[in-house]
Amino acid sequence: MNLDLSAFSLDHVEARDEFLAAATKRRAVLTHWPHPLTGPHGEALFADSAWLGPENASRALVIISGTHGVEAFAGSGPQIAFLRGPLSQALPPDTGVLLIHGINAHGFAWQRRVTEENVDLNRNWIDFTQPLPDNPGYTELHAHYTPASLDEATLARCDAAIAAYRAQHGEHAERVARSTGQYTHPDGLFFGGTGPTWARRTSEAILRQHLSPRTGGRRQTIAIVDMHTGLGPYGYGEPICNHAPGGERVRRARDWWGDSVTEPLLGTSSSQEKTGLTEFGYERALAHADIAFVALEFGTYPPPRGARVLRDDAWLWRHGDPRGPEAAAIRQATRDHFFPPHDDWKEMVLFRSEQVYRQALAGLARA
């Protein structure tokens, strides 16, 4: 296998340029989705979608990068490598591929996980006409997760409060409080929003454009791989499935991707149960199709390091200056956590991604 490390970029503009060049060379149908805001240097921002294969294919593989903006540095590379490589040149009959690149364009440009609304897109896919989910643990710990100062004494008090909660309620309960999703503190961590974000609305528009119900012909079968980083062992790609345990969609995911598929709702994953996941939104948007959705999560560094970079990023945007002297170091630390700048890690990402894409195409061919 030829592992093309040049598919990765350290700059969001360069990553987009390489994606567009690879998609154009492959003669993909490209659509550009302009973002209303700009990047840190005043540059225009876009999400992009690329379609390969027959326009009315009844089978499709969807590959998403940038749900958590800064993680697009890792997700973009395998998308570009796929476009450059042999898998994209010989698709199975009646099969298309939809690549969604940098969907959280603002987070990608500013090297944040969240959107311009400070929303975690992977908590934003709830039905906002219904009562919002409650997370009392987050409410109790919010001030300690997002301190107003990063001085040593303040951080020590916050760490002690979090440790005390963990000792009283258990490690799992603290993880749920921190990252399951919260809808009460717009300036906090893992905020799910008060309505659909630009990135969610754009995702829905992309799905309508390319994967709307077909009139006549076969029922659609769709494999979805949402690229993520930050949880699990260094470099390992874990296919995480949040479909209802025991259901047809989980069965399909296991048939396509094998026994490495994990399920947070059964406690087999590096992740845990969460609200408002992209998977749930895609289930609703693609209710007319037979789907299987996995988040392909690549491990980086231990969770305490991730907690620190998210805390510092939240401080920068709440109390600091995103263009000030502290910003560059905080942005780089965030990018390096979610996109380790090491060739061994990148090689693992490329190898596993190609394997998962190949498994998906083989599964679709059998469907």
C-alpha positions in Angstrom: 0.0 0.0 0.0 1.3 3.4 -0.9 0.8 5.7 2.0 0.7 9.2 0.6 1.7 11.5 3.5 1.6 14.5 1.2 -2.2 14.2 1.4 -2.0 15.9 4.8 -1.7 19.7 5.3 -1.0 22.0 8.2 -3.0 24.8 6.7 -6.8 24.8 6.1 -6.5 26.7 2.8 -3.9 24.3 1.5 -5.9 21.3 2.6 -8.9 22.7 0.7 -6.9 23.4 -2.4 -5.5 19.9 -2.4 -9.0 18.4 -2.0 -10.4 20.5 -4.8 -7.4 19.6 -7.1 -7.8 15.9 -6.3 -11.6 16.0 -6.8 -11.2 17.9 -10.1 -8.6 15.4 -11.4 -11.0 12.6 -10.6 -13.8 14.5 -12.4 -16.0 14.6 -9.4 -19.0 16.9 -9.3 -18.0 19.6 -6.9 -20.2 22.0 -5.0 -18.9 24.8 -2.8 -20.8 25.9 0.3 -19.7 29.5 1.3 -19.6 30.2 5.0 -20.8 33.7 6.1 -17.7 34.4 8.2 -14.0 34.6 7.5 -10.9 32.9 8.7 -8.1 34.3 11.0 -6.5 36.1 8.1 -9.7 37.4 6.5 -9.9 34.6 4.0 -13.2 33.3 2.7 -14.4 30.0 4.2 -16.1 27.1 2.5 -17.3 23.6 3.0 -17.1 21.5 -0.1 -18.9 18.4 -1.4 -17.6 16.1 -4.1 -19.7 13.3 -5.8 -18.2 10.4 -7.8 -20.1 7.9 -9.7 -23.6 7.7 -11.3 -25.9 10.5 -10.4 -28.7 8.2 -9.5 -26.6 5.4 -7.8 -28.7 3.3 -5.4 -25.6 2.6 -3.3 -23.4 5.3 -1.8 -20.4 5.8 0.5 -20.3 9.1 2.4 -17.1 10.3 4.0 -17.2 13.4 6.2 -14.3 15.5 7.5 -14.3 18.3 9.9 -17.4 17.7 12.0 -15.1 18.9 14.8 -13.4 21.6 12.9 -9.7 21.1 13.9 -10.1 17.4 13.3 -10.4 18.1 9.6 -6.6 18.2 9.4 -6.7 14.5 10.0 -9.9 13.7 8.1 -9.0 15.7 5.0 -5.8 13.6 4.4 -7.6 10.3 3.9 -10.2 11.9 1.7 -7.5 13.3 -0.6 -5.6 10.0 -0.5 -8.8 8.2 -1.5 -9.4 10.6 -4.5 -5.8 10.1 -5.6 -5.7 6.4 -5.1 -7.1 3.3 -6.9 -10.2 2.8 -4.7 -11.9 5.9 -6.3 -11.0 4.8 -9.8 -12.9 1.5 -9.9 -16.1 1.9 -7.9 -18.6 -1.1 -7.8 -21.5 -0.9 -10.2 -24.4 1.4 -9.2 -22.3 3.0 -6.5 -21.4 6.6 -5.8 -19.2 8.3 -3.2 -20.0 11.6 -1.5 -17.1 13.4 0.2 -18.0 16.2 2.5 -14.9 18.2 3.2 -14.4 20.6 6.1 -18.1 20.8 7.0 -17.3 22.9 10.1 -15.4 25.4 8.1 -15.1 28.0 10.8 -13.7 25.5 13.3 -11.3 24.2 10.7 -9.9 27.6 9.9 -9.6 28.8 13.5 -8.4 25.4 14.8 -11.3 24.8 17.1 -13.5 21.8 17.6 -16.6 23.9 17.7 -18.5 26.0 15.2 -18.7 29.8 15.1 -21.6 29.5 17.5 -19.4 27.7 20.0 -21.5 24.6 19.3 -20.2 21.1 19.2 -21.7 20.0 15.8 -21.7 16.4 17.1 -24.2 17.5 19.8 -26.3 19.8 17.6 -28.5 17.2 15.8 -31.4 17.1 18.3 -35.0 18.0 17.6 -35.1 21.5 18.9 -38.9 21.5 18.9 -38.7 19.1 21.9 -37.5 19.8 25.4 -33.7 20.1 25.5 -31.7 17.3 27.2 -30.7 18.0 30.8 -27.1 17.6 32.1 -27.0 18.6 35.8 -23.5 17.4 36.2 -22.2 19.8 33.6 -24.1 22.7 35.3 -22.4 21.8 38.6 -18.9 21.7 37.0 -19.2 24.4 34.3 -17.2 27.0 36.2 -14.4 24.5 36.8 -14.3 23.3 33.2 -14.1 26.8 31.8 -12.2 29.0 34.4 -12.0 32.7 34.0 -8.2 32.6 34.5 -5.5 30.2 33.7 -3.3 31.1 36.6 -1.9 28.2 38.7 -4.0 28.7 41.8 -7.3 28.9 39.8 -6.5 25.8 37.8 -5.6 23.9 41.0 -8.9 24.8 42.5 -10.8 23.7 39.4 -8.9 20.4 39.1 -9.6 19.7 42.8 -13.4 20.3 42.3 -13.5 18.1 39.3 -11.5 15.3 41.1 -13.9 15.6 44.1 -16.9 15.2 41.7 -15.2 12.1 40.2 -14.5 10.6 43.6 -18.2 11.1 44.7 -20.0 10.1 41.5 -17.5 7.9 39.7 -15.3 8.4 36.6 -18.0 7.5 34.1 -20.4 10.1 35.6 -17.8 12.8 35.3 -17.2 11.8 31.7 -20.9 12.0 31.0 -21.1 15.4 32.8 -18.2 16.8 30.7 -18.8 15.5 27.2 -22.3 13.9 26.7 -23.6 17.3 25.7 -25.1 20.3 27.4 -27.7 22.9 26.3 -27.6 25.5 29.1 -24.2 27.2 28.9 -23.5 28.7 25.4 -20.0 29.6 26.4 -19.2 26.2 27.8 -17.8 22.9 26.6 -19.7 20.5 24.4 -22.6 22.9 24.0 -25.3 21.5 21.7 -26.8 24.9 20.7 -30.2 26.4 20.7 -31.0 25.5 17.1 -29.4 24.1 14.0 -26.0 25.6 13.2 -24.8 26.7 9.8 -22.8 23.4 9.5 -25.8 21.3 10.3 -28.0 23.2 7.9 -25.4 22.9 5.2 -25.0 19.1 5.9 -28.7 18.7 5.4 -28.6 20.7 2.1 -25.8 18.4 0.9 -27.7 15.3 1.7 -30.8 16.7 -0.1 -28.8 17.5 -3.1 -27.1 14.1 -3.5 -29.1 11.5 -1.5 -32.7 12.5 -1.8 -35.2 9.6 -2.2 -35.0 8.2 -5.7 -38.2 7.9 -7.8 -38.5 4.3 -8.9 -35.5 2.0 -9.0 -33.9 0.4 -6.0 -34.0 1.5 -2.4 -30.8 3.3 -1.5 -28.2 1.7 0.7 -25.7 4.1 2.3 -22.5 3.7 4.3 -21.4 6.7 6.2 -17.9 7.3 7.8 -17.5 10.4 9.9 -13.8 11.1 10.6 -12.8 12.0 14.1 -9.8 12.1 16.4 -8.9 12.4 20.1 -10.2 9.2 21.8 -8.6 5.9 22.2 -5.1 4.4 21.7 -2.6 6.5 19.7 -3.2 6.0 16.0 -5.8 3.3 16.3 -9.0 3.9 14.2 -12.0 2.7 16.1 -15.3 2.4 14.1 -17.9 3.7 16.7 -21.6 2.9 16.1 -24.3 4.6 18.0 -27.2 3.0 16.2 -29.7 1.3 18.6 -28.1 -1.9 20.0 -29.4 -5.0 18.4 -31.0 -3.2 15.5 -30.7 -3.7 11.8 -28.3 -0.8 11.4 -25.9 -2.2 13.9 -26.1 -5.6 12.2 -25.3 -4.0 8.9 -22.3 -2.1 10.4 -20.9 -5.3 11.8 -21.4 -7.1 8.5 -19.5 -4.4 6.6 -16.8 -3.4 9.1 -16.5 -6.5 11.3 -16.0 -7.1 15.0 -13.9 -4.0 15.5 -17.1 -2.0 15.5 -17.8 -0.7 19.0 -21.0 0.5 20.7 -21.0 3.2 23.4 -24.5 2.3 24.5 -23.1 -1.2 25.4 -20.0 0.2 27.0 -17.6 -1.3 24.5 -16.2 2.0 23.1 -13.6 4.6 24.1 -16.6 6.9 23.8 -19.7 7.0 25.9 -23.4 7.8 25.3 -24.0 11.3 23.9 -26.9 13.5 22.8 -27.4 15.2 19.4 -24.9 13.1 17.4 -24.5 13.6 13.7 -25.5 9.9 13.4 -29.0 10.6 14.8 -29.5 13.5 12.3 -28.4 11.4 9.4 -30.8 8.6 10.5 -33.6 11.1 10.2 -32.4 12.7 7.0 -31.9 9.3 5.3 -34.9 7.5 6.8 -35.8 6.4 3.2 -32.5 4.4 2.9 -30.8 1.4 4.5 -27.9 3.0 6.2 -25.0 2.2 8.5 -23.0 5.0 10.2 -19.7 4.8 12.0 -17.6 7.5 13.5 -14.0 6.5 12.7 -12.2 7.7 15.8 -8.4 7.9 15.8 -6.7 8.0 19.1 -4.2 10.7 19.9 -3.1 11.5 23.5 -4.6 10.8 27.0 -7.8 12.5 28.0 -6.2 14.9 30.5 -4.3 16.6 27.7 -7.4 16.9 25.6 -9.2 18.5 28.6 -6.5 21.1 28.9 -6.5 22.1 25.3 -10.3 22.5 25.2 -10.2 24.4 28.5 -7.5 26.8 27.1 -9.4 27.2 23.8 -12.6 28.1 25.7 -10.7 30.6 27.8 -9.2 32.2 24.7 -12.6 32.8 23.1 -14.4 33.7 26.2 -11.9 35.8 28.1 -8.9 36.3 25.8 -8.3 37.5 22.3 -8.5 35.0 19.4 -6.1 37.3 17.5 -4.0 38.2 20.5 -0.5 37.1 21.5 -1.8 34.0 23.4 -3.8 32.7 20.4 -1.1 31.1 18.3 0.2 28.8 21.0 -3.3 27.7 22.1 -4.3 27.0 18.5 -1.2 25.0 17.8 -1.6 23.0 21.0 -5.2 22.2 19.9 -4.2 21.2 16.4 -1.3 19.1 17.7 -3.5 17.2 20.1 -6.2 16.4 17.5 -3.7 16.0 14.6 -0.4 14.8 16.0 2.4 16.1 13.7 4.2 12.7 13.4 4.5 10.5 10.3 3.9 7.3 12.2 0.5 8.5 13.3 -0.4 9.8 9.8 0.6 6.4 8.3 -1.7 4.6 10.8 -4.6 7.0 9.8 -4.1 6.5 6.1 -3.8 2.7 6.4 -6.9 2.3 8.6 -9.0 4.8 6.6 -8.4 3.0 3.3 -9.2 -0.3 5.0 -12.5 1.1 6.3 -13.4 2.7 3.0 -12.6 -0.5 1.1 -14.7 -2.5 3.6 -17.6 -0.1 3.1 -17.5 -0.4 -0.7 -17.3 -4.2 -0.5 -20.3 -4.2 1.8 -22.3 -1.9 -0.5 -21.5 -4.2 -3.4 -23.0 -7.1 -1.5 -26.2 -5.2 -0.5 
